[in-house]
Amino acid sequence: MKIPFNILNKTFLMHQDEYEKKILEIMRKGWYILGDEVKNFEIEFAKYIGSKYSIGVDNGLNALVLAFRELGIGEGDEVLVQGNTYIASVMGITMNRATPIFIEPDEFYNIDVNKIEDAITIRTKAICVVHLYGQASNMEEIKKIADKYKLHIVEDCAQSHGASFNSKKTGTFGIGCFSFYPSKNLGCFGDGGAITTNSELQNRDFRVLRNYGSEKRYYNEVVGYNSRLDELQAGLLRIKLSHLEELTNQRTYIANRYLNEIVNSKIELPKIRKGATSVWHLFIIKTNERDKLQEYLEKNGVGTVIHYPIPPHLSEAYKYLGYKEGDFPITEKHAKTILSIPLYNGMTDEEQSYVIDIINGYN
Ligand SMILES: *Cc1c(COP(=O)(O)O)cnc(C)c1O
């Protein structure tokens, strides 16, 4: 049997007729940028997340860039962010010329709240919380610290569509930054993203910033961006969003099978924080023999990926920050021991069982 790490068109095939009908409807209508599809998607997505507003943008990275820009965070300012994240979380900070301050993760792969206060200085302006792999971070403690030191919260929700902490969805605790890149839980058919906020002022600012700094056509208030979500992607996202609960339930079903049925003393399974839920964007296992295990799985037809092999502080792109190996030992250890195994919508029971059997047979 051969199980690839992911198969992207399965969710399309599940509701093919709906997607095809919508594509033709939009093509024939002749309105392709900032029309009814974007407007309706924004209303439906805000309702799903439980935020007052949502603003469609062109991708997850630019959602983050606009968030820090709106907050006025720039040169000389510091933003706290976990060291073990996808590099886009950090680029959202540095593209605004602010400085990322890395924090080690906890046992749930999210920012370790016990290490935040020591890193706060007079220059700290915000905490960038990444709900990594689909699990909500410890928002109760993060909110307490943010209130105490008057820091903004920017949530990187690129992997956590629908995950919650104490029954509140991620993206409602601060400015929520979402990606709809095809492999994300709510993926579109190209690039896409959204910002969520409860502030009317921020809602307006983001609408202006994503469209060349103008609210009224040809009247430009600030130097903005072209960061709009297309009508076509928005229309297709409306369909996917209407099925998201069912898609998340499928992912949870597979994750629960892995949690219950993978038994191998060499392998550590992911844990769930009390009060938090995960939407299982990725299923991460951990082992000291990672490269050997990956090779064994490959040989047996099971595709895997490492999310992520090089932590941002050691990447070529951030050489200028001056970090070296050993500066963040927990983050670096994770990069050497984690492995993501196949978990995707449309994966059959038989395929799940095969993955479980092969992993259990590793010794
Ligand atoms: C995917 C991702 C992003 C970036 O989203 P894009 O839409 O690809 O720009 C940011 N942060 C995290 C954690 C991601 O997984």
The ligand as an SDF file (V2000), in Angstrom:
LIG
                    3D

 15 15  0  0  0  0  0  0  0  0999 V2000
    0.9050   28.6160    6.2760 C   0  0  0  0  0  0  0  0  0  0  0  0
    1.3420   29.4180    7.4200 C   0  0  0  0  0  0  0  0  0  0  0  0
    1.5300   30.8070    7.3160 C   0  0  0  0  0  0  0  0  0  0  0  0
    1.5320   31.5450    6.0140 C   0  0  0  0  0  0  0  0  0  0  0  0
    0.3740   31.4610    5.2610 O   0  0  0  0  0  0  0  0  0  0  0  0
    0.4500   31.7030    3.6760 P   0  0  0  0  0  0  0  0  0  0  0  0
   -0.9750   31.8030    3.2740 O   0  0  0  0  0  0  0  0  0  0  0  0
    1.1400   30.5250    3.0820 O   0  0  0  0  0  0  0  0  0  0  0  0
    1.1880   32.9790    3.4440 O   0  0  0  0  0  0  0  0  0  0  0  0
    1.8310   31.5120    8.4640 C   0  0  0  0  0  0  0  0  0  0  0  0
    1.9800   30.8970    9.6450 N   0  0  0  0  0  0  0  0  0  0  0  0
    1.8320   29.5780    9.7890 C   0  0  0  0  0  0  0  0  0  0  0  0
    1.9920   28.9610   11.1430 C   0  0  0  0  0  0  0  0  0  0  0  0
    1.5270   28.7750    8.6780 C   0  0  0  0  0  0  0  0  0  0  0  0
    1.3960   27.4590    8.8290 O   0  0  0  0  0  0  0  0  0  0  0  0
  1  2  1  0
  2  3  1  0
  2 14  2  0
  3  4  1  0
  3 10  2  0
  4  5  1  0
  5  6  1  0
  6  7  2  0
  6  8  1  0
  6  9  1  0
 10 11  1  0
 11 12  2  0
 12 13  1  0
 12 14  1  0
 14 15  1  0
M  END
$$$$
